């Protein structure tokens, strides 16, 4: 009974005291068009992305941007012809100018993706951009995406504007796991708190980050976060700690085209960096597992156990906690166009995430820790402190 009461208390606090994380109305802030559209360089790190580029790169080249803009794709040691395909797509589709570069293997102390980003920013610096759009090779942008990002940043005085791309939700496992992934992220990093000046909460979504070039230099991006595996959170924290004003919200017309059709694919996506998020700390892992169990697993267990034992108080407390949990998940399901009957299944999805997190720790201690595109970063000191 007392455990069920603790779970309900936790959910009431999450409902009202965690920045209204469950709401999905934090979208790109409205802003008037800039009088003079500043120059922008788009940096795309790409490693073995030949399967994604035909679905994403043409959308960047076709950006309807009134100012000067250019795309820099960094082919990070691909073996599938990523660079050649990018050049072919540029010849075929036209649009914004495209430069393809290659940085070579990252030196000791750098994660591969950030080394590619550093090379791309170095290429872009010669164009003297006012803004840098850092976007992944699996992200497709609507034609007015860049215009909207720059207008919001320019008009709102933001040094960093990031959108959480709408992930693909097509297979059964994607419907079960993907909306919960964004829901859990928002619970950890409430979007309303991120945009608050002077607040401590900082995060970004690495697939779509518009960064003021001056702020990048002030925060020493990406050199200051060169070890980071979870680079988007580290990037936002570095910018905010250097005095920058940042914003993160859900995207309406920025989409991830990468499929995760099987549970195995989604499991790898989470497990590759979950333990890095916990700073490779066994005590933090134990606390996380206990917290997930209390918040997500106790309510249905208390309801069923209370009904089975004839303990009405325990059943009511567990059912109330489960009801609050379900209600907070419904807005995210609506955002992803999913049926509401998936909401009561959130405890099962949370249990999967619990197992993925534990598996991430197991992989780390077996020397197969956080990875990106075939590179593994197993050492604890290979992750920037994001605490």
Rosetta blueprint (number, residue, H / E / L):
1 X L
2 X H
3 X H
4 X H
5 X H
6 X H
7 X H
8 X H
9 X H
10 X H
11 X H
12 X H
13 X H
14 X H
15 X H
16 X H
17 X H
18 X L
19 X L
20 X L
21 X L
22 X L
23 X L
24 X L
25 X L
26 X L
27 X L
28 X L
29 X L
30 X L
31 X L
32 X L
33 X L
34 X L
35 X L
36 X L
37 X L
38 X L
39 X L
40 X E
41 X E
42 X E
43 X E
44 X E
45 X E
46 X E
47 X L
48 X L
49 X L
50 X H
51 X H
52 X H
53 X H
54 X H
55 X H
56 X H
57 X H
58 X H
59 X H
60 X H
61 X H
62 X L
63 X L
64 X L
65 X L
66 X L
67 X L
68 X L
69 X E
70 X E
71 X E
72 X E
73 X E
74 X E
75 X E
76 X L
77 X L
78 X L
79 X L
80 X L
81 X L
82 X H
83 X H
84 X H
85 X H
86 X H
87 X H
88 X H
89 X H
90 X H
91 X H
92 X H
93 X H
94 X L
95 X L
96 X L
97 X E
98 X E
99 X E
100 X E
101 X E
102 X L
103 X L
104 X L
105 X L
106 X L
107 X L
108 X L
109 X L
110 X L
111 X L
112 X H
113 X H
114 X H
115 X H
116 X H
117 X H
118 X H
119 X H
120 X H
121 X H
122 X H
123 X H
124 X H
125 X H
126 X L
127 X L
128 X L
129 X L
130 X L
131 X E
132 X E
133 X E
134 X E
135 X E
136 X L
137 X L
138 X L
139 X E
140 X E
141 X E
142 X L
143 X L
144 X L
145 X H
146 X H
147 X H
148 X H
149 X H
150 X H
151 X H
152 X H
153 X H
154 X H
155 X H
156 X H
157 X L
158 X L
159 X L
160 X E
161 X E
162 X E
163 X E
164 X E
165 X E
166 X E
167 X L
168 X L
169 X L
170 X L
171 X L
172 X H
173 X H
174 X H
175 X H
176 X H
177 X H
178 X H
179 X H
180 X H
181 X H
182 X H
183 X H
184 X H
185 X H
186 X H
187 X H
188 X H
189 X L
190 X L
191 X H
192 X H
193 X H
194 X H
195 X L
196 X L
197 X L
198 X L
199 X L
200 X L
201 X L
202 X L
203 X L
204 X L
205 X L
206 X L
207 X L
208 X E
209 X E
210 X E
211 X E
212 X E
213 X H
214 X H
215 X H
216 X H
217 X H
218 X H
219 X L
220 X L
221 X L
222 X L
223 X H
224 X H
225 X H
226 X L
227 X L
228 X L
229 X L
230 X L
231 X H
232 X H
233 X H
234 X H
235 X H
236 X H
237 X H
238 X H
239 X H
240 X H
241 X H
242 X L
243 X L
244 X L
245 X L
246 X E
247 X E
248 X E
249 X E
250 X E
251 X E
252 X E
253 X E
254 X E
255 X E
256 X E
257 X L
258 X L
259 X L
260 X L
261 X L
262 X L
263 X H
264 X H
265 X H
266 X H
267 X H
268 X H
269 X H
270 X H
271 X H
272 X L
273 X L
274 X H
275 X H
276 X H
277 X H
278 X L
279 X L
280 X L
281 X L
282 X H
283 X H
284 X H
285 X H
286 X H
287 X H
288 X H
289 X H
290 X H
291 X H
292 X H
293 X H
294 X H
295 X H
296 X H
297 X H
298 X H
299 X H
300 X H
301 X H
302 X H
303 X H
304 X H
305 X H
306 X H
307 X H
308 X H
309 X H
310 X L
311 X L
312 X H
313 X H
314 X H
315 X H
316 X H
317 X H
318 X H
319 X H
320 X H
321 X H
322 X H
323 X H
324 X H
325 X H
326 X H
327 X H
328 X H
329 X H
330 X H
331 X H
332 X H
333 X H
334 X H
335 X H
336 X L
337 X L
338 X L
339 X L
340 X H
341 X H
342 X H
343 X H
344 X H
345 X H
346 X H
347 X H
348 X H
349 X H
350 X H
351 X H
352 X H
353 X H
354 X H
355 X H
356 X H
357 X H
358 X H
359 X H
360 X H
361 X H
362 X H
363 X H
364 X H
365 X H
366 X L
367 X L
368 X L
369 X L
370 X E
371 X E
372 X E
373 X L
374 X L
375 X E
376 X E
377 X E
378 X L
379 X L
380 X H
381 X H
382 X H
383 X L
384 X L
385 X L
386 X L
387 X L
